[in-house]
Amino acid sequence: MSTTGETDSAADALAYVKERGMGALATKMGIEMVEFTVDRAVATMPVEGNTQPADLLHGGAYVVLGESLGSMAANLWAGQGRLAVGIEINATHTRSATSGIVTAVCTPIHLGRTLTTHEIVVTDDRGRRCSTIRITNLIKDAR
């Protein structure tokens, strides 16, 4: 269980992201952060407005959701004065969402001084895995 300080930090981190936003693309796609800590970040995205011509959630939308979440988590780990930037991403789509909201859960695989790797699992409204994304970020000093 978290200590009071860690809970306050998690609340502060989530409040900061909600105030700052996740960027113009994430806003256009309706991505919303709902939980944000170093150990676990969760965001949602509507299917509507993010589909391909066959009315399936676009594969690129899964990747944007995964990269947005993974990069934000890496930057939280990096800390003040440091910047995490994506250097590699891959995704395997195993199911198609056609309506509702998808939920992405991001967990760290590796948290290093200069590299982080996160896995993002995206599920549909019924809890079925739709996509698995892995992102590696490079951490460097911010300019």
KAJO-V96526 format. One line per field, one symbol per residue. ss: DSSP state (A for helix, B for strand, O for the rest). phi: phi as a letter, one per 20 degrees, with the letter a starting at -180 (. if undefined). burial: I if it has 16 or more other ideal C-beta (glycine too) atoms within 10 Angstrom, else O. Layout:
BEGIN
ss=???
phi=???
burial=???
END
This chain:
BEGIN
ss=OOOAAAAAAAAAAAAAAAAAOOOAAAAAAOOBBBBBOOOOBBBBBBOOOOBOOOOOBOAAAAAAAAAAAAAAAAAAAAOOOBBBBBBBBBBBBOOOOOOOBBBBBBBBBBBOOOBBBBBBBBBOOOOOBBBBBBBBBBBBBOO
phi=.ffgffffffffffffffffndoffffgemfcfdbbcfeaccbcbffgncdegemdgfgffgfffffgfffffffffgnfnccdcfcbbbbcedbdecamcdcdddcfebcdfdccccdcddcegenefdbccccddedcffe
burial=OOOOOOOOOIOOIIOOIOOOOIOOOIOOIIIIIOOIIIOOIIIIIIIOOIIOOOOIIIOOIIIIIIIIIIIIIIIIIIOOOOOIOIOOIOIOIOOIIOOOOIIIOIOIOOIOOOOIIIOIOIIIOOOOOIIIIIIIIOIOOOO
END
